[in-house]
Amino acid sequence: MHQHFFRTYQQAREHFIKACCDFKGELTSIKHPEQGPDGDIFMDIGCFGDKSAQRVVVISSGTHGVEGYTGSGIQSLLLHEGLHARLPAGTRLLMVHGVNPYGFAWQRRTNESNIDLNRNFISFEKAPVNKGYREIADVFEPKSWNADTEISLINEVREFVKNKGLEWYQSALSSGQYEFPGGMFYGGLEPAWSNLTIRQVAMDYLQNTEEIIWIDVHTALGPFGTAECIVDYHPTSKAYRRSVELWGDRVKSMLSGDSHSAPIAGSMISGLQKTYPTIVGAGLEFGTVPGRDVVLALVADQWLHQYGNPASPEAAPIKDMMMDAFYPDSDEWRESIVVIARDVVDQALAS
């Protein structure tokens, strides 16, 4: 199992590409305009099964860059276990590897413009206003990073939670903001390259389908080695009922407060669903480390790319923080998430 999980973008991509070729998938690679630390980077698409099938199961990785290491490992492992060979009649499989290849390659959650892609699929004429983030922006955009900064950040977060409540804090920080380009969870002012490219992929592969089941792999929310299928459907909606048919109690709606995720603006699945209403999708979110450690890693990485030097010696410990937060180097963790991923994908195929 572990031979499918890598710690560099190039290794992960090469392994996925080889699996697609070995198992006779139709492979398309779309080059990103920027470079990774080791050269060219791509969004890669592997398609398996009958091209005329009216039901499609999509498994995507790397929407949040660094989280792609987990998604890539799952994608490659499932192919090596024969997923492509046991597709039900009338169903095809689409794997999108590296939705955000820039963040994947540079071990960042965001893209080349500091955009969180899961906040980028909005109508930019009516971008949401996050008043809460205005109150916390200075705290989460420090001009320096050291031990004192860490302590100050932790104390400030405690004060926010104490004075405003946990729900307010989570929403202010992570729901998405469109005013601070160097800030956290920034949604951008226009569609990003990955947004435009995944829409083209959908146009090429998902037209005229009766049902699209989309599993987008994510990490860092929730207890270590556990998972939930996060949806942004209202519990009374048809899409929510269908997602529960697929994944049962693992489905958690961010709109009803059941999920570890606060409600967000502009997720990829919700954006695509406006064009392809037959999509029923979920973020398959694997828990990693305590939330405090995730936030510290994100703020440190934000500082590194805004004010520091990603090529300097000070970058290495920050990148280690990012990998620990979003891709734990733990056999126990990998074994747990693989069991869950198999189950979630099998449920998508069977229902």
MIMAR-708404 format. One record per residue (C-alpha): x, y, z; residue in one letter. Coordinates in steps of 0.1 Angstrom, whole numbers. Layout:
N
+-------+-------+-------+-----+
!    xx !    yy !    zz ! res !
+-------+-------+-------+-----+
!     X !     Y !     Z !   a !
...
+-------+-------+-------+-----+
***
This chain:
351
+-------+-------+-------+-----+
!    xx !    yy !    zz ! res !
+-------+-------+-------+-----+
!     0 !     0 !     0 !   m !
!    27 !    25 !    10 !   h !
!    44 !    22 !   -24 !   q !
!    15 !    44 !   -38 !   h !
!    21 !    73 !   -14 !   f !
!    49 !    98 !   -22 !   f !
!    63 !   130 !    -8 !   r !
!    72 !   149 !   -39 !   t !
!    48 !   160 !   -67 !   y !
!    69 !   146 !   -95 !   q !
!    70 !   111 !   -79 !   q !
!    33 !   111 !   -72 !   a !
!    25 !   123 !  -107 !   r !
!    48 !    98 !  -124 !   e !
!    33 !    69 !  -105 !   h !
!    -3 !    80 !  -114 !   f !
!     7 !    85 !  -150 !   i !
!    22 !    50 !  -152 !   k !
!    -9 !    35 !  -136 !   a !
!   -32 !    51 !  -161 !   c !
!   -10 !    38 !  -190 !   c !
!    -5 !     3 !  -175 !   d !
!   -42 !    -1 !  -170 !   f !
!   -52 !    12 !  -204 !   k !
!   -68 !    45 !  -193 !   g !
!   -73 !    74 !  -217 !   e !
!   -48 !   100 !  -204 !   l !
!   -49 !   137 !  -209 !   t !
!   -23 !   161 !  -195 !   s !
!   -29 !   198 !  -194 !   i !
!     2 !   219 !  -187 !   k !
!     1 !   247 !  -161 !   h !
!    15 !   281 !  -171 !   p !
!    37 !   282 !  -140 !   e !
!    65 !   259 !  -129 !   q !
!    70 !   237 !   -99 !   g !
!   103 !   235 !   -80 !   p !
!   113 !   207 !  -103 !   d !
!    99 !   219 !  -136 !   g !
!    66 !   216 !  -155 !   d !
!    34 !   208 !  -137 !   i !
!     1 !   195 !  -150 !   f !
!   -35 !   187 !  -144 !   m !
!   -38 !   150 !  -155 !   d !
!   -70 !   132 !  -163 !   i !
!   -74 !    95 !  -165 !   g !
!  -106 !    81 !  -180 !   c !
!  -116 !    44 !  -177 !   f !
!  -145 !    24 !  -190 !   g !
!  -172 !    29 !  -217 !   d !
!  -170 !    65 !  -230 !   k !
!  -207 !    64 !  -237 !   s !
!  -217 !    54 !  -202 !   a !
!  -243 !    77 !  -188 !   q !
!  -231 !    74 !  -152 !   r !
!  -197 !    88 !  -142 !   v !
!  -178 !    85 !  -109 !   v !
!  -152 !   112 !  -106 !   v !
!  -123 !   111 !   -81 !   i !
!  -103 !   143 !   -79 !   s !
!   -71 !   152 !   -59 !   s !
!   -52 !   183 !   -51 !   g !
!   -79 !   210 !   -52 !   t !
!   -61 !   222 !   -21 !   h !
!   -26 !   216 !   -35 !   g !
!    -7 !   199 !    -6 !   v !
!   -37 !   177 !     1 !   e !
!   -30 !   162 !   -33 !   g !
!    -5 !   138 !   -19 !   y !
!   -32 !   120 !    -1 !   t !
!   -56 !   120 !   -31 !   g !
!   -29 !   109 !   -55 !   s !
!   -20 !    79 !   -33 !   g !
!   -56 !    69 !   -31 !   i !
!   -61 !    72 !   -68 !   q !
!   -31 !    52 !   -77 !   s !
!   -38 !    25 !   -51 !   l !
!   -73 !    20 !   -63 !   l !
!   -62 !    16 !   -99 !   l !
!   -36 !   -10 !   -88 !   h !
!   -63 !   -28 !   -69 !   e !
!   -84 !   -31 !  -101 !   g !
!  -110 !    -4 !   -97 !   l !
!  -109 !     3 !  -134 !   h !
!  -117 !   -34 !  -141 !   a !
!  -148 !   -37 !  -119 !   r !
!  -168 !    -8 !  -130 !   l !
!  -205 !   -17 !  -132 !   p !
!  -222 !   -17 !  -166 !   a !
!  -231 !    18 !  -177 !   g !
!  -206 !    35 !  -154 !   t !
!  -172 !    50 !  -163 !   r !
!  -145 !    64 !  -141 !   l !
!  -128 !    97 !  -143 !   l !
!   -97 !   106 !  -122 !   m !
!   -85 !   142 !  -120 !   v !
!   -50 !   143 !  -106 !   h !
!   -37 !   176 !   -94 !   g !
!   -66 !   201 !   -98 !   v !
!   -42 !   226 !   -83 !   n !
!    -8 !   214 !   -95 !   p !
!    10 !   245 !   -83 !   y !
!     0 !   241 !   -47 !   g !
!     6 !   204 !   -50 !   f !
!    42 !   209 !   -63 !   a !
!    51 !   237 !   -39 !   w !
!    34 !   221 !    -9 !   q !
!     9 !   249 !    -5 !   r !
!   -28 !   248 !     0 !   r !
!   -34 !   277 !   -23 !   t !
!   -25 !   283 !   -60 !   n !
!     0 !   305 !   -78 !   e !
!   -21 !   336 !   -69 !   s !
!   -27 !   327 !   -32 !   n !
!   -62 !   316 !   -42 !   i !
!   -81 !   289 !   -24 !   d !
!   -98 !   271 !   -53 !   l !
!  -126 !   259 !   -31 !   n !
!  -136 !   296 !   -27 !   r !
!  -130 !   305 !   -63 !   n !
!  -162 !   291 !   -79 !   f !
!  -185 !   321 !   -74 !   i !
!  -202 !   348 !   -94 !   s !
!  -176 !   375 !   -91 !   f !
!  -201 !   403 !   -98 !   e !
!  -216 !   394 !   -64 !   k !
!  -186 !   383 !   -43 !   a !
!  -196 !   376 !    -7 !   p !
!  -184 !   401 !    19 !   v !
!  -167 !   385 !    49 !   n !
!  -169 !   412 !    76 !   k !
!  -155 !   389 !   102 !   g !
!  -122 !   384 !    83 !   y !
!  -117 !   422 !    84 !   r !
!  -115 !   419 !   121 !   e !
!   -89 !   391 !   121 !   i !
!   -69 !   399 !    90 !   a !
!   -39 !   415 !   108 !   d !
!   -36 !   385 !   132 !   v !
!   -35 !   360 !   103 !   f !
!   -12 !   380 !    81 !   e !
!    19 !   385 !   102 !   p !
!    49 !   404 !    88 !   k !
!    73 !   382 !   107 !   s !
!    73 !   345 !   118 !   w !
!    90 !   332 !   149 !   n !
!    82 !   316 !   183 !   a !
!    68 !   349 !   196 !   d !
!    45 !   351 !   165 !   t !
!    32 !   316 !   172 !   e !
!    24 !   324 !   208 !   i !
!     7 !   356 !   199 !   s !
!   -14 !   339 !   172 !   l !
!   -25 !   312 !   196 !   i !
!   -35 !   337 !   223 !   n !
!   -54 !   359 !   198 !   e !
!   -74 !   329 !   185 !   v !
!   -83 !   321 !   221 !   r !
!   -96 !   356 !   226 !   e !
!  -116 !   355 !   194 !   f !
!  -133 !   322 !   204 !   v !
!  -138 !   335 !   240 !   k !
!  -153 !   368 !   229 !   n !
!  -171 !   359 !   197 !   k !
!  -177 !   322 !   199 !   g !
!  -162 !   293 !   180 !   l !
!  -188 !   294 !   152 !   e !
!  -180 !   331 !   145 !   w !
!  -143 !   325 !   145 !   y !
!  -145 !   295 !   121 !   q !
!  -167 !   314 !    97 !   s !
!  -146 !   346 !    98 !   a !
!  -114 !   326 !    91 !   l !
!  -124 !   299 !    66 !   s !
!  -157 !   307 !    49 !   s !
!  -138 !   327 !    22 !   g !
!  -129 !   363 !    17 !   q !
!  -123 !   385 !   -14 !   y !
!  -107 !   416 !    -1 !   e !
!   -72 !   406 !    11 !   f !
!   -52 !   391 !   -17 !   p !
!   -24 !   381 !     6 !   g !
!   -47 !   367 !    32 !   g !
!   -61 !   334 !    43 !   m !
!   -88 !   316 !    24 !   f !
!   -87 !   342 !    -4 !   y !
!  -112 !   335 !   -32 !   g !
!   -97 !   357 !   -59 !   g !
!  -113 !   383 !   -82 !   l !
!  -117 !   361 !  -112 !   e !
!  -117 !   325 !  -122 !   p !
!   -83 !   309 !  -116 !   a !
!   -65 !   287 !  -142 !   w !
!   -76 !   256 !  -123 !   s !
!  -112 !   268 !  -123 !   n !
!  -112 !   274 !  -161 !   l !
!   -94 !   242 !  -168 !   t !
!  -116 !   219 !  -147 !   i !
!  -146 !   234 !  -164 !   r !
!  -131 !   225 !  -197 !   q !
!  -124 !   190 !  -184 !   v !
!  -161 !   187 !  -174 !   a !
!  -172 !   199 !  -208 !   m !
!  -150 !   173 !  -225 !   d !
!  -160 !   144 !  -203 !   y !
!  -193 !   150 !  -185 !   l !
!  -217 !   163 !  -212 !   q !
!  -250 !   145 !  -216 !   n !
!  -247 !   123 !  -185 !   t !
!  -275 !   111 !  -163 !   e !
!  -256 !   111 !  -131 !   e !
!  -222 !   123 !  -119 !   i !
!  -209 !   111 !   -85 !   i !
!  -179 !   134 !   -76 !   w !
!  -155 !   126 !   -47 !   i !
!  -130 !   153 !   -41 !   d !
!  -103 !   142 !   -16 !   v !
!   -93 !   166 !    12 !   h !
!   -74 !   165 !    44 !   t !
!   -69 !   183 !    78 !   a !
!  -105 !   186 !    93 !   l !
!  -115 !   162 !   120 !   g !
!   -99 !   136 !   143 !   p !
!   -68 !   118 !   131 !   f !
!   -76 !    90 !   106 !   g !
!  -113 !    96 !   105 !   t !
!  -134 !   110 !    76 !   a !
!  -166 !   126 !    66 !   e !
!  -183 !   132 !    33 !   c !
!  -188 !   169 !    35 !   i !
!  -216 !   184 !    13 !   v !
!  -230 !   219 !    10 !   d !
!  -266 !   207 !     4 !   y !
!  -295 !   215 !    26 !   h !
!  -307 !   185 !    45 !   p !
!  -342 !   188 !    28 !   t !
!  -327 !   188 !    -7 !   s !
!  -328 !   160 !   -33 !   k !
!  -290 !   161 !   -36 !   a !
!  -286 !   157 !     1 !   y !
!  -310 !   127 !     2 !   r !
!  -291 !   112 !   -27 !   r !
!  -257 !   117 !   -10 !   s !
!  -271 !    99 !    21 !   v !
!  -282 !    70 !    -2 !   e !
!  -246 !    68 !   -14 !   l !
!  -226 !    73 !    18 !   w !
!  -251 !    70 !    47 !   g !
!  -241 !    85 !    81 !   d !
!  -207 !    96 !    68 !   r !
!  -225 !   125 !    50 !   v !
!  -223 !   158 !    69 !   k !
!  -238 !   190 !    57 !   s !
!  -218 !   222 !    63 !   m !
!  -252 !   241 !    60 !   l !
!  -267 !   223 !    90 !   s !
!  -237 !   225 !   113 !   g !
!  -231 !   188 !   113 !   d !
!  -197 !   190 !    96 !   s !
!  -163 !   200 !   109 !   h !
!  -163 !   225 !    80 !   s !
!  -180 !   259 !    83 !   a !
!  -202 !   269 !    54 !   p !
!  -181 !   282 !    26 !   i !
!  -185 !   302 !    -6 !   a !
!  -174 !   290 !   -40 !   g !
!  -165 !   253 !   -37 !   s !
!  -156 !   235 !   -69 !   m !
!  -184 !   210 !   -67 !   i !
!  -211 !   236 !   -60 !   s !
!  -197 !   258 !   -89 !   g !
!  -197 !   229 !  -114 !   l !
!  -232 !   218 !  -102 !   q !
!  -246 !   250 !  -116 !   k !
!  -237 !   238 !  -151 !   t !
!  -241 !   201 !  -145 !   y !
!  -271 !   197 !  -121 !   p !
!  -267 !   159 !  -123 !   t !
!  -236 !   161 !  -100 !   i !
!  -239 !   147 !   -65 !   v !
!  -206 !   154 !   -49 !   g !
!  -188 !   154 !   -16 !   a !
!  -155 !   165 !    -2 !   g !
!  -140 !   133 !    13 !   l !
!  -123 !   149 !    43 !   e !
!   -97 !   130 !    63 !   f !
!   -88 !   143 !    97 !   g !
!   -51 !   148 !   105 !   t !
!   -38 !   168 !   135 !   v !
!   -54 !   192 !   159 !   p !
!   -68 !   224 !   143 !   g !
!   -43 !   246 !   161 !   r !
!   -14 !   229 !   143 !   d !
!   -32 !   232 !   110 !   v !
!   -37 !   269 !   115 !   v !
!    -1 !   275 !   126 !   l !
!    11 !   257 !    95 !   a !
!   -11 !   277 !    72 !   l !
!    -1 !   310 !    87 !   v !
!    36 !   302 !    86 !   a !
!    33 !   291 !    50 !   d !
!    14 !   323 !    42 !   q !
!    41 !   344 !    57 !   w !
!    68 !   324 !    39 !   l !
!    54 !   331 !     5 !   h !
!    43 !   367 !    12 !   q !
!    73 !   380 !    31 !   y !
!    99 !   352 !    34 !   g !
!   119 !   333 !     9 !   n !
!   106 !   298 !    -2 !   p !
!   142 !   290 !   -14 !   a !
!   158 !   298 !    20 !   s !
!   168 !   274 !    48 !   p !
!   139 !   288 !    69 !   e !
!   114 !   273 !    44 !   a !
!   122 !   236 !    52 !   a !
!   107 !   236 !    87 !   p !
!    76 !   254 !    75 !   i !
!    71 !   229 !    47 !   k !
!    75 !   202 !    72 !   d !
!    47 !   218 !    92 !   m !
!    25 !   218 !    61 !   m !
!    31 !   182 !    53 !   m !
!    26 !   171 !    89 !   d !
!    -7 !   190 !    90 !   a !
!   -21 !   179 !    56 !   f !
!    -3 !   146 !    49 !   y !
!     9 !   128 !    81 !   p !
!    38 !   104 !    76 !   d !
!    21 !    77 !    96 !   s !
!    14 !    40 !    87 !   d !
!   -16 !    40 !   110 !   e !
!   -31 !    71 !    93 !   w !
!   -25 !    58 !    58 !   r !
!   -41 !    24 !    66 !   e !
!   -71 !    41 !    81 !   s !
!   -78 !    64 !    53 !   i !
!   -73 !    37 !    26 !   v !
!  -100 !    16 !    43 !   v !
!  -124 !    45 !    43 !   i !
!  -116 !    56 !     7 !   a !
!  -122 !    20 !    -6 !   r !
!  -156 !    20 !    12 !   d !
!  -167 !    54 !    -1 !   v !
!  -157 !    46 !   -37 !   v !
!  -174 !    12 !   -36 !   d !
!  -206 !    28 !   -23 !   q !
!  -205 !    53 !   -52 !   a !
!  -201 !    24 !   -77 !   l !
!  -228 !     2 !   -61 !   a !
!  -256 !    27 !   -56 !   s !
+-------+-------+-------+-----+
***
